[in-house]
Amino acid sequence: MTVHLEVAEGVGTLRLDRPPMNALDVATQDRLKELAEEATRRDDVRAVVIYGGEKVFAAGADIKEMQGMDHAAMVLRSRALQDSFTAVARIPKPVVAAVTGYALGGGCELALCADYRIAAENAKLGQPEILLGLIPGAGGTQRLARLVGPSKAKDLIFTGRMVKADEALTLGLVDRVVPAEEVYAEAHAWAAKLAQGPAIALRAAKEAIDTGLETDIETGLTVERNWFAGLFATEDRERGMRSFVEEGPGKAKFV
């Protein structure tokens, strides 16, 4: 298998494993969707790390495979391609990308599906599809613009240029930059901390934020209001408030 789901201490690691560059061929895309949906369903997975290994995150789609596709074939495939990435973006739990080496094209688009991105000092990210006479097709034109703003997204997509980790941090494309040997440990620590949090409240926060970004503010406020009130029916809310009153902030242990 080219993608694995490894679970420990509430953290599920979606591990790309298609050496040498983790090229995202059709089989890998389909497997990614399958495991993202599994991570969504499993109660023992409370947070997720996306990781490509120590040397590379994912260098993009499998160009040799794509070269053999004509228009009709890609009309049929493009929706499945997007759906595989959307399945990752819609995991209703905290998701962090641990980016090492290259995250280009589909690899960059996969990182964009995470809630938070930690990159190695030697990481390089970009959307080089324009150099093939194409545009990003797995969500890059949409998620990148929402993350860094339209003008910065257009610069990256129009030119197809790669950016190093320090520029990616300045652009807002990644959230932290650490030494390469620390990327996975830092990402796992971020996920493990949130895995101990109130699962339903974290799900509510993610859905409210993501819905608000995709719709008008009134709809977003309605989603927020409904979740906010609904959380008063949860045991975690009772525990959290009781702990705050009796012990002070930040000491609640959630189930």
C-alpha positions in Angstrom: 0.0 0.0 0.0 1.2 3.5 -0.8 -0.5 5.2 2.2 -0.7 3.8 5.7 -2.7 4.8 8.8 -0.7 4.3 12.0 -2.5 5.0 15.3 -0.9 5.6 18.7 -2.0 7.6 21.8 -5.0 9.1 20.0 -3.0 10.3 17.0 -3.4 8.8 13.5 -0.5 9.3 11.1 -1.4 9.2 7.5 1.9 8.1 6.1 2.7 8.5 2.4 4.9 5.6 1.3 5.6 5.6 -2.5 9.4 6.1 -2.8 11.3 7.9 -4.0 9.2 11.0 -4.2 5.7 10.0 -3.0 4.2 10.8 -6.4 0.5 10.9 -6.0 -0.8 8.4 -8.6 -4.4 7.3 -8.9 -4.0 4.4 -6.6 -2.4 6.6 -3.9 -5.2 9.2 -4.3 -7.8 6.5 -3.8 -6.0 5.0 -0.8 -5.7 8.5 0.7 -9.4 9.0 0.5 -10.1 5.5 2.0 -7.8 6.1 5.0 -9.0 9.7 5.5 -12.5 8.4 5.8 -11.3 5.7 8.2 -9.6 8.3 10.4 -12.9 10.2 10.4 -14.8 7.2 11.6 -12.4 5.8 14.2 -13.0 6.9 17.8 -9.4 6.1 18.7 -8.1 8.7 16.2 -8.6 12.1 17.8 -6.0 14.1 15.8 -4.1 13.4 12.5 -0.6 13.9 11.2 0.0 13.8 7.4 3.6 12.8 6.8 5.7 11.7 3.8 8.8 10.6 5.6 12.1 12.1 6.5 13.2 13.1 2.9 10.1 14.2 1.0 6.4 15.1 1.7 5.1 14.6 -1.9 6.6 15.9 -5.1 3.3 16.1 -6.9 1.1 14.0 -9.2 2.5 11.1 -11.2 3.2 13.0 -14.4 3.9 9.8 -16.5 0.5 8.5 -15.5 -1.2 11.8 -16.3 0.6 12.1 -19.6 -1.4 9.1 -20.9 -4.7 10.6 -20.1 -6.8 12.5 -22.6 -9.5 15.0 -22.0 -12.2 12.4 -21.6 -10.2 10.4 -19.1 -9.5 13.5 -17.0 -13.1 14.6 -17.0 -13.9 11.3 -15.4 -10.9 11.4 -13.0 -10.7 15.0 -11.9 -13.7 14.7 -9.5 -12.2 11.7 -7.8 -8.9 13.5 -7.5 -10.5 16.4 -5.8 -12.7 14.1 -3.6 -9.6 12.3 -2.3 -8.1 15.6 -1.0 -11.5 16.9 0.2 -11.8 13.7 2.3 -8.6 14.9 4.1 -9.8 18.4 4.5 -13.1 17.3 6.0 -11.6 15.0 8.7 -13.5 16.5 11.6 -10.5 16.4 13.9 -7.3 18.5 14.1 -5.0 17.7 11.2 -1.4 18.8 10.9 1.0 18.4 7.9 4.6 17.5 8.7 6.3 18.8 5.6 9.8 17.6 4.7 11.7 18.2 1.5 9.5 18.8 -1.5 5.7 19.6 -1.3 4.9 20.5 -4.9 1.7 20.4 -7.0 -0.5 17.8 -5.4 1.9 17.6 -2.5 1.4 21.2 -1.7 -2.4 20.8 -2.2 -2.4 18.0 0.3 -0.6 20.1 2.9 -3.2 22.8 2.3 -5.9 20.3 3.4 -4.4 20.3 6.9 -5.4 22.8 9.7 -1.8 23.6 10.5 1.5 23.1 8.7 4.9 22.5 10.2 7.8 22.6 7.7 11.4 21.6 7.7 14.0 24.3 7.2 14.9 22.6 3.9 11.3 22.3 2.7 10.3 23.6 -0.7 6.7 24.2 -1.6 4.9 25.3 -4.8 2.3 24.9 -7.4 4.3 24.3 -10.6 1.3 23.0 -12.8 1.5 26.1 -15.0 4.9 24.9 -16.3 3.0 21.8 -17.7 0.4 24.0 -19.3 -2.1 23.2 -16.5 -3.5 24.7 -13.3 -3.8 23.0 -9.9 -6.6 20.5 -10.0 -6.8 19.1 -6.4 -8.0 22.3 -4.7 -4.9 24.5 -5.1 -6.7 27.5 -6.8 -9.2 27.5 -4.0 -7.5 26.5 -0.8 -4.3 28.4 -1.5 -6.2 31.7 -2.2 -8.2 31.3 1.0 -5.0 30.7 3.0 -2.6 33.3 1.7 -4.9 35.7 -0.2 -5.6 35.9 -3.9 -2.6 38.0 -5.0 0.0 35.8 -3.3 -1.8 32.7 -4.6 -1.8 34.1 -8.1 1.9 34.8 -7.9 2.7 31.3 -6.9 0.3 29.7 -9.4 1.0 32.0 -12.4 4.8 31.6 -12.0 4.9 28.0 -10.8 7.9 29.0 -8.7 9.0 27.1 -5.6 9.4 28.8 -2.3 11.7 27.8 0.5 10.5 27.3 4.1 11.3 30.8 5.3 9.4 32.5 2.5 6.5 30.0 2.9 6.4 31.1 6.5 6.3 34.8 5.6 3.5 34.1 3.0 1.5 32.2 5.6 1.7 29.0 3.5 3.2 27.2 6.6 2.8 28.0 10.3 6.1 26.9 11.8 9.6 26.1 10.5 11.8 23.7 12.5 15.0 21.7 11.8 14.3 18.8 9.4 15.0 16.1 12.0 12.3 17.6 14.3 9.4 18.0 11.9 7.5 14.8 12.7 8.1 15.0 16.4 6.8 18.6 16.5 3.8 17.7 14.4 3.0 14.6 16.5 3.3 16.7 19.7 0.9 19.3 18.3 -1.6 16.5 17.4 -1.1 14.6 20.7 -1.9 17.7 22.8 -5.1 18.3 20.9 -6.0 14.6 21.1 -6.4 15.1 24.8 -8.9 17.9 24.3 -12.7 18.0 24.1 -13.3 16.1 20.8 -16.8 17.4 20.1 -15.8 21.0 20.8 -12.8 20.7 18.6 -15.0 19.2 15.8 -17.5 22.1 16.4 -14.7 24.7 16.2 -13.3 23.3 12.9 -16.7 23.1 11.3 -17.7 26.6 12.3 -14.4 28.1 11.0 -14.4 26.1 7.8 -18.1 26.8 7.1 -17.6 30.5 7.8 -14.8 30.7 5.3 -16.9 29.1 2.6 -20.1 31.1 3.1 -21.5 34.5 4.2 -21.0 35.7 7.8 -24.7 35.3 8.8 -24.6 31.6 7.9 -21.3 31.2 9.7 -22.7 32.9 12.8 -25.7 30.6 12.7 -23.4 27.5 12.6 -21.4 28.9 15.4 -24.5 29.7 17.5 -26.0 26.3 17.0 -22.8 24.5 17.9 -22.1 26.8 20.9 -25.5 26.0 22.4 -25.4 22.3 21.5 -22.1 21.9 23.4 -24.0 22.7 26.6 -25.4 19.1 26.3 -22.0 17.5 26.4 -20.2 15.9 29.3 -17.0 17.6 28.3 -18.6 21.0 28.8 -19.7 20.0 32.3 -16.2 18.7 33.1 -14.6 21.8 31.7 -16.7 24.3 33.6 -16.6 22.4 36.8 -12.8 22.1 36.7 -12.5 25.8 35.9 -14.6 26.7 38.9 -13.0 24.3 41.3 -9.4 24.1 40.1 -8.8 27.1 37.9 -8.3 27.3 34.1 -6.6 24.7 31.9 -6.8 21.7 34.3 -9.8 19.8 32.9 -9.4 16.2 31.7 -11.8 15.3 28.9 -13.2 11.9 28.0 
